[in-house]
Amino acid sequence: MIKFNTLRHYLLSVGIATFIGTGTTKAQANTPIIPDDVYSNLPFQMTKVQQPVFPAYSRSITEFGATADGTTLNTEAFAQTIEAVSRQGGGTVIVPAGLWLTGPIVLKSNINLHLEENALVLFTADHTQYPIIKTSFEGLETRRCQSPISANGAENIAITGKGVIDGNGDTWRPVKKSKMTSSQWNKLVASGGVLNEKGDIWYPSEGSIKGANACKDFNVPEGIETDEEWASIRDWLRPVLLSLIKCKKVMLEGVTFKNSPSWCLHPLSCEDLTITGISVSNPWYSQNGDALDIESCNRVLVLGSSFDAGDDGICIKSGKDESGRLRGEPCQNVIIRNNVVLHGHGGFVVGSEMSGGVKNIYVDNCSFLGTDVGLRFKSTRGRGGVVENIHINNINMINIPNEALIFDLFYGGNAPGEGNASGAPKEEVVPLVTEETPAFRDIFIKNVTAKNVGRAVLFNGLPEMPIKNIFLENVTISDAKDGVTLNRAENATLKNVKVITTKGGDNLKMMGVTNITVGDKKYEKIGNKAESYKF
């Protein structure tokens, strides 16, 4: 038996060990034992997450001609090793120490892809190696290039060990000039590629900028019909590094995932997913470089891991607009404990694609260092979906340039009144509540400490759908440039909340709120003109 990497942070503290099988026997190998206290103090009932178990059978990619010279393309060696292990009923595919260049890897049921220490898997910069396939991205059905690592409908799969998986994302991604220093920008432009008309976004190729110009709804192209047209924008169809669709009993353990073309880890419609002791590292300038996007999954553990991203860190999603509502798969029963987010647009994020609903989420003992926002809930009209029964506890954060906590139902647009970009009120016709109206409700946040932030807290609900039933308790935010702003909220309680702003004075603003309790003060109703108070 070969010992896995012991799990970092939380798992290391409880002494969990993991093992894989070797040899040719069919005995069952041990898998990580998740202690019962991972499920302790849960505010909702949740069935324990099942972990994969693998036969004690293994083959190395070197047995099938893989060469660790950084120039030989080992796509076939990976495929043949996976197929050989699969034919034996499953087991472990071993990636030894070395630099392994490859094209896409497709996992099958009962396969554990195990990277030994100092194993580096690098995906090729030759984008023609990635077929254009039908898939889902940013909550919409579309076409993208095949992911470097993927599985669809597989059961009992894992990626484990101490190695590194590099998606070679710099060959795919556009880069904004504002994200780089002058010398970095000049070097990038000199390397080739194409600039947009304004000269402030660099694209790696003509096909990439052509694809960008075809996008009206985030990064999903419109008006591209034929296979030839899709092929002409191949460089724009940046895949997620790891795509897992409709898989069951999945484990990611110990490995470092880095430099993804777009999102890094994207489990979609999966059940029984365990993520333990991994690291995700993307450049801070990476466009759409989310670390982890858990979409429409059920029963998930995210434990003792580190995320450093160019976009959101740990993100919960469930599809976008009508497409997500028709799918109708909420993201639910998720435990996120003992993680660190080093950089990103948000530390822990829900949305904005949450049209299928999000519920039963528990976040505990996490730290955010320098994320743009700490706790970030975002949606907008047209999404629909309900985010509810979210419990967050024991969060520490520092150096957050924007909000420590934000609930924003005007994501991507201007809200009327205090929450819009200018701060000037504006009138609007309030639409009726329909299936397209998103809702945030029944969210419980306690024991949060933050230092050096922009605005401490922002609630920004819709006139037709206020943010409802939010409870903040034992929250201390210091060195904040601005205080707490509550716009269009109902039944919110702030208990033992302390906010110290750098400018002093009034640090609580409210508008369009009903039944708000702040400490021992109760505000029954405040109209659509902002009023300022002190805690």
C-alpha positions in Angstrom: 0.0 0.0 0.0 1.2 3.5 -0.9 0.3 6.3 1.5 -1.5 9.4 0.1 -0.7 12.9 1.1 -2.1 13.5 4.5 -4.9 16.1 4.3 -3.9 19.7 5.1 -5.4 22.1 7.6 -8.4 20.4 9.2 -7.8 16.9 8.0 -4.2 17.0 9.2 -5.3 18.1 12.6 -7.6 15.1 13.0 -4.9 12.7 11.6 -6.8 11.2 8.6 -4.6 9.0 6.5 -5.5 7.7 3.0 -4.2 4.9 0.9 -4.3 3.5 -2.6 -3.9 0.0 -3.8 -1.0 -1.4 -5.9 -0.3 -4.7 -7.5 -2.7 -6.8 -9.3 -5.1 -8.1 -6.6 -8.7 -7.2 -6.4 -8.9 -6.5 -2.7 -10.5 -3.2 -1.8 -8.2 -0.3 -0.9 -8.8 2.1 1.9 -10.2 5.5 1.2 -10.1 8.6 3.4 -12.1 8.3 6.6 -14.0 11.5 7.1 -14.6 11.9 10.8 -18.1 12.3 12.1 -17.3 15.7 13.6 -17.2 17.2 10.1 -21.0 16.8 10.4 -21.2 18.2 13.9 -23.4 21.2 14.8 -25.1 21.1 11.4 -28.2 23.3 11.4 -29.9 21.0 8.9 -30.2 17.3 8.4 -27.8 15.9 5.8 -26.9 12.4 4.7 -23.2 11.7 5.0 -21.2 12.1 1.8 -20.1 8.7 0.3 -16.4 8.5 -0.6 -15.1 6.3 -3.5 -13.5 3.0 -2.9 -11.0 1.4 -5.4 -9.8 -2.1 -6.1 -6.1 -2.6 -5.1 -5.0 -2.7 -8.7 -2.7 -0.2 -10.4 -0.8 0.6 -13.6 1.7 3.3 -14.3 1.4 5.5 -17.4 5.1 4.6 -18.1 4.0 1.0 -18.9 2.1 2.4 -21.9 4.9 4.5 -23.3 4.6 7.8 -21.4 7.7 9.9 -21.6 8.5 12.6 -19.0 10.5 14.9 -21.2 8.1 17.9 -21.4 7.9 17.6 -25.2 6.4 14.2 -25.9 2.6 14.3 -26.1 1.4 11.6 -23.7 -2.4 11.7 -24.5 -2.6 8.2 -25.8 -0.5 6.8 -22.8 -3.0 8.3 -20.4 -5.9 7.0 -22.3 -4.5 3.5 -22.7 -3.6 3.3 -19.0 -7.1 4.4 -17.9 -8.6 1.8 -20.3 -6.4 -1.0 -19.1 -7.3 -0.3 -15.4 -10.9 0.1 -16.3 -11.0 -3.3 -18.0 -9.8 -4.9 -14.8 -12.7 -3.4 -12.9 -11.0 -0.3 -11.8 -8.1 0.8 -9.6 -5.3 3.4 -9.7 -3.6 5.1 -12.6 -0.2 6.2 -11.4 1.6 9.3 -12.7 5.2 9.1 -11.4 7.5 12.1 -10.8 8.3 13.9 -14.0 7.0 16.5 -16.4 4.2 15.0 -18.5 2.9 16.9 -21.5 -0.5 15.8 -22.6 -3.8 16.5 -24.3 -7.2 16.0 -22.7 -7.6 13.2 -20.1 -11.0 11.5 -19.8 -11.7 9.6 -16.5 -13.8 6.5 -16.4 -15.7 4.9 -13.5 -13.7 3.3 -10.8 -10.5 5.2 -11.7 -8.2 7.0 -9.3 -5.7 9.2 -11.1 -2.9 9.4 -8.6 0.0 11.9 -9.0 3.1 11.0 -7.0 5.2 13.6 -5.4 7.0 15.9 -8.0 4.6 14.7 -10.8 3.7 17.7 -13.0 1.0 17.2 -15.6 1.1 20.0 -18.2 -1.6 20.4 -20.8 -0.6 21.2 -24.3 -0.8 24.7 -25.8 -1.9 23.2 -29.1 -5.6 24.1 -28.9 -6.5 21.8 -31.8 -6.0 18.9 -29.4 -9.2 20.0 -27.6 -12.3 19.1 -29.6 -15.2 21.5 -29.5 -18.1 19.9 -27.6 -21.6 20.7 -26.4 -21.5 21.5 -22.7 -22.7 24.0 -20.1 -20.8 27.2 -19.1 -21.8 30.1 -16.9 -25.1 28.4 -16.5 -26.0 28.2 -20.2 -25.9 25.4 -22.7 -23.3 26.2 -25.3 -20.1 24.8 -26.9 -16.7 25.0 -25.5 -13.4 23.1 -26.0 -13.1 19.8 -24.2 -11.7 20.3 -20.8 -8.1 19.1 -20.0 -9.6 16.7 -17.5 -13.2 15.5 -17.6 -15.7 12.9 -16.7 -19.4 12.6 -17.7 -21.7 10.1 -15.9 -18.8 8.4 -14.1 -19.0 6.8 -10.7 -16.4 6.2 -8.1 -13.6 8.4 -9.4 -10.7 10.4 -7.8 -7.7 12.6 -8.5 -5.3 12.2 -5.6 -1.7 12.6 -4.5 1.0 15.3 -4.2 1.5 16.4 -7.8 0.5 19.4 -9.8 -1.9 19.7 -12.7 -1.3 22.8 -14.9 -3.9 23.8 -17.5 -1.6 26.1 -19.5 -4.2 28.8 -19.2 -2.0 31.7 -20.3 -2.2 30.4 -23.9 -6.0 30.8 -23.8 -6.9 33.8 -21.6 -7.5 37.4 -22.6 -5.8 39.9 -20.2 -6.9 43.4 -19.2 -4.3 46.1 -19.2 -5.5 47.4 -15.9 -4.6 44.1 -14.3 -0.9 44.3 -15.1 2.0 46.6 -14.5 3.4 48.6 -17.4 6.4 46.2 -17.8 4.2 43.1 -17.7 1.8 44.6 -20.2 4.5 45.6 -22.6 6.1 42.2 -22.4 2.7 40.5 -23.1 2.0 42.7 -26.1 5.4 42.1 -27.5 4.9 38.3 -27.3 2.2 38.5 -30.1 -1.5 38.3 -29.9 -4.1 40.9 -30.8 -5.4 44.1 -29.0 -9.0 45.3 -29.0 -9.9 48.7 -30.5 -9.3 50.5 -27.3 -6.0 48.8 -26.8 -6.8 47.8 -23.2 -7.5 44.1 -23.7 -5.0 41.6 -25.1 -6.2 38.5 -26.9 -4.0 35.5 -27.7 -5.2 35.3 -31.4 -7.6 36.6 -34.0 -10.0 33.7 -33.3 -10.0 34.7 -29.6 -11.1 38.3 -30.2 -13.6 37.2 -32.9 -15.2 34.9 -30.3 -15.2 37.8 -27.7 -17.0 40.1 -30.1 -19.7 37.4 -30.7 -20.6 37.4 -27.0 -23.5 39.5 -25.6 -24.4 37.4 -22.6 -21.1 37.1 -20.6 -18.8 34.6 -22.4 -21.4 32.6 -24.5 -21.1 33.4 -28.2 -24.3 34.2 -30.2 -24.8 33.9 -34.0 -22.2 31.1 -34.4 -23.9 28.3 -36.1 -21.8 26.0 -38.3 -18.9 23.8 -37.3 -16.6 26.0 -39.4 -17.8 29.1 -37.5 -17.2 27.4 -34.2 -13.8 26.2 -35.2 -12.9 29.8 -36.2 -13.3 30.9 -32.6 -11.7 27.9 -31.0 -9.2 30.0 -29.0 -12.1 31.8 -27.4 -13.8 28.6 -26.2 -11.7 28.4 -23.1 -12.5 25.2 -21.2 -12.7 24.8 -17.5 -9.6 22.8 -16.3 -11.6 20.0 -14.6 -15.2 19.3 -15.8 -17.2 16.7 -13.9 -20.8 16.3 -15.1 -23.4 14.0 -13.5 -20.7 12.0 -11.6 -21.2 10.2 -8.3 -18.8 9.4 -5.5 -16.0 11.8 -6.5 -12.8 12.7 -4.5 -10.2 15.4 -5.1 -7.4 15.0 -2.6 -4.0 16.6 -2.0 -3.3 17.7 -5.6 -2.5 21.3 -6.8 -4.6 22.5 -9.7 -3.3 25.7 -11.4 -3.4 28.0 -14.4 -6.8 27.0 -15.7 -8.0 28.4 -19.1 -11.2 29.7 -17.5 -12.8 28.2 -14.3 -10.6 25.8 -12.6 -12.8 23.1 -10.9 -16.4 22.7 -12.1 -18.5 19.9 -10.8 -21.9 20.0 -12.4 -24.9 17.9 -11.3 -22.7 15.7 -9.2 -23.5 13.7 -6.1 -21.3 12.8 -3.1 -18.3 15.0 -3.9 -15.4 15.3 -1.5 -12.7 17.9 -1.9 -9.9 17.7 0.7 -6.5 19.2 1.2 -6.2 20.5 -2.4 -4.7 23.8 -3.6 -6.0 25.9 -6.5 -3.7 28.6 -7.9 -4.6 31.0 -10.7 -2.9 34.3 -11.6 -4.7 37.2 -10.1 -5.2 38.7 -13.5 -6.8 35.6 -15.0 -10.2 36.4 -16.6 -13.0 34.1 -15.3 -10.4 32.3 -13.3 -12.7 31.0 -10.6 -11.1 28.5 -8.3 -14.1 26.2 -7.5 -17.6 26.4 -8.9 -20.0 23.9 -7.4 -23.1 23.8 -9.6 -26.3 22.0 -8.9 -24.6 19.4 -6.8 -25.9 17.4 -3.8 -23.9 16.3 -0.8 -20.6 18.0 -1.0 -17.6 18.4 1.4 -14.9 21.1 0.9 -12.3 20.7 3.6 -8.9 22.0 4.5 -8.1 23.5 1.1 -6.4 26.6 -0.2 -7.8 28.7 -3.1 -5.9 31.6 -4.9 -8.0 32.8 -7.8 -8.3 35.5 -10.5 -12.1 35.5 -9.9 -14.4 34.1 -7.3 -12.8 31.6 -4.8 -15.4 29.1 -3.5 -18.6 29.6 -5.5 -22.1 28.0 -5.3 -24.2 28.0 -8.5 -27.3 26.2 -10.0 -27.8 27.4 -13.6 -28.7 30.7 -15.2 -32.1 32.2 -16.0 -34.6 29.9 -17.9 -32.0 27.3 -18.6 -31.3 26.9 -14.9 -34.9 26.9 -13.9 -35.7 24.2 -16.5 -32.9 22.1 -15.2 -34.4 22.5 -11.8 -31.4 21.1 -9.8 -30.6 23.1 -6.7 -27.1 23.1 -5.2 -27.7 21.7 -1.7 -26.3 19.9 1.3 -22.8 21.4 1.2 -20.3 21.7 4.0 -17.3 24.0 3.6 -14.9 23.9 6.5 -11.4 25.0 7.3 -10.4 26.6 4.0 -8.3 29.6 3.0 -9.0 31.9 0.1 -5.9 34.0 -0.6 -7.2 36.1 -3.5 -10.3 36.3 -5.6 -13.3 38.5 -6.4 -15.2 36.8 -3.5 -14.1 34.5 -0.7 -17.4 32.5 -0.4 -19.9 33.3 -3.1 -23.4 32.4 -4.1 -24.5 33.2 -7.6 -25.0 35.0 -9.8 -26.2 31.9 -11.6 -28.5 30.5 -9.0 -31.7 29.9 -10.9 -32.2 26.3 -9.8 -32.0 27.3 -6.2 -29.4 27.0 -3.4 -30.1 25.6 0.1 -28.6 23.8 3.1 -25.1 25.3 2.9 -22.8 25.4 6.0 -19.6 27.4 5.9 -17.4 27.2 9.0 -13.8 28.2 10.0 -12.6 29.9 6.8 -10.2 32.8 6.2 -10.2 35.3 3.4 -7.0 37.3 2.7 -7.3 40.1 0.2 -10.4 39.0 -1.7 -12.3 41.8 -3.3 -15.4 40.9 -1.3 -15.6 38.5 1.7 -19.0 36.9 1.7 -20.7 37.6 -1.6 -24.4 36.8 -2.5 -25.3 38.1 -6.0 -28.2 37.7 -8.4 -30.4 39.9 -10.7 -33.8 40.1 -12.2 -34.4 37.4 -14.7 -32.6 34.7 -12.7 -35.4 33.4 -10.5 -34.4 30.8 -7.9 -34.3 31.0 -4.2 -31.2 31.1 -2.0 -32.2 29.9 1.5 -31.1 28.2 4.7 -27.4 29.3 4.5 -25.4 29.1 7.7 -22.0 30.8 8.0 -19.8 30.7 11.2 -16.3 31.6 12.3 -15.0 33.7 9.4 -11.9 35.8 9.6 -10.9 38.3 6.8 -8.4 41.0 6.2 -7.6 43.6 3.5 -11.0 43.4 1.7 -11.2 46.4 -0.7 -14.9 46.3 -1.2 -17.6 44.8 1.1 -17.0 42.3 3.9 -20.5 41.1 3.3 -22.9 41.8 0.4 -26.3 40.7 -0.7 -26.9 42.2 -4.1 -30.0 41.5 -6.2 -28.9 44.1 -8.7 -25.7 42.3 -9.9 -24.5 43.8 -13.2 -26.9 46.7 -13.1 -27.8 49.9 -11.1 -30.2 49.7 -8.3 -32.6 52.6 -7.5 -31.6 54.8 -4.7 -28.7 54.4 -2.4 -27.3 51.2 -3.9 -26.6 52.4 -7.4 -23.3 53.5 -8.8 -23.8 57.2 -8.3 -25.7 57.0 -5.1 -28.4 59.2 -6.5 -32.0 58.0 -6.2 -33.9 57.2 -9.4 -37.4 56.2 -10.1 -38.4 52.9 -11.8 -41.5 50.9 -12.5 -41.4 48.0 -10.1 -42.2 44.7 -11.9 -44.4 42.0 -10.5 -42.9 39.0 -8.7 -42.7 36.1 -11.1 -40.6 32.9 -11.6 -37.9 35.3 -12.9 -37.6 37.1 -9.5 -34.6 35.9 -7.4 -34.9 35.7 -3.6 -32.4 35.6 -0.7 -33.8 34.6 2.6 -33.2 32.7 5.8 -29.4 33.3 6.0 -27.6 33.1 9.3 -24.1 34.6 9.8 -22.3 34.7 13.1 -18.8 35.0 14.6 -17.2 37.1 11.8 -14.1 39.3 12.3 -12.9 41.6 9.5 -10.2 44.3 9.4 -9.3 46.8 6.7 -12.4 46.7 4.5 -14.2 49.0 2.1 -17.8 48.9 3.1 -18.7 46.7 6.0 -22.1 45.4 4.9 -24.4 46.0 2.0 -28.0 44.7 1.6 -29.3 45.6 -1.8 -32.7 44.0 -2.4 -35.2 44.5 -5.1 -38.2 46.8 -4.5 -40.5 43.8 -5.4 -38.4 41.3 -3.5 -36.5 42.6 -0.4 -33.8 40.5 1.2 -35.6 38.6 4.0 -34.8 37.0 7.3 -31.1 37.7 7.6 -29.4 37.3 11.0 -26.0 38.7 11.8 -24.6 37.9 15.2 -21.2 38.6 16.9 -19.7 40.5 13.9 -16.8 42.9 14.4 -15.5 44.9 11.4 -12.7 47.5 12.0 -10.9 49.9 9.8 -13.8 50.1 7.4 -14.0 53.0 4.9 -17.8 52.8 5.1 -20.3 51.3 7.5 -23.5 49.3 7.0 -26.1 50.0 4.3 -29.4 48.2 4.3 -31.5 48.8 1.1 -34.8 47.0 0.7 -34.6 44.4 3.4 -37.2 42.8 5.6 -36.9 41.1 9.0 -33.2 41.5 9.5 -31.5 41.2 12.9 -28.0 42.6 13.7 -27.1 41.4 17.2 -23.8 42.3 18.8 -22.5 43.8 15.5 -19.7 46.3 15.9 -18.5 48.4 13.0 -15.6 50.9 13.3 -15.1 53.2 10.3 -12.1 55.2 9.5 -14.2 58.4 9.0 -16.3 58.0 12.2 -19.8 59.4 12.6 -22.9 57.7 11.4 -22.2 54.2 10.2 -25.7 52.8 9.5 -27.8 53.8 6.5 -31.2 52.3 5.8 -33.8 52.8 3.0 -36.9 50.9 2.1 -36.7 48.5 5.1 -39.2 46.8 7.3 -38.8 45.2 10.8 -35.1 45.7 11.3 -33.5 45.1 14.7 -30.1 46.5 15.5 -28.9 45.7 19.0 -31.7 46.8 21.3 -33.3 49.1 18.7 -36.1 48.2 16.4 -37.0 50.0 13.2 -40.5 49.1 12.1 -40.4 50.9 8.7 -38.2 53.3 6.9 -39.3 54.7 3.5 -37.5 55.1 0.2 -35.3 58.0 1.4 -32.0 57.0 3.0 -31.7 57.7 6.7 -28.5 57.6 8.7 -28.0 56.2 12.2 -25.4 55.1 14.7 -25.1 51.6 16.1 
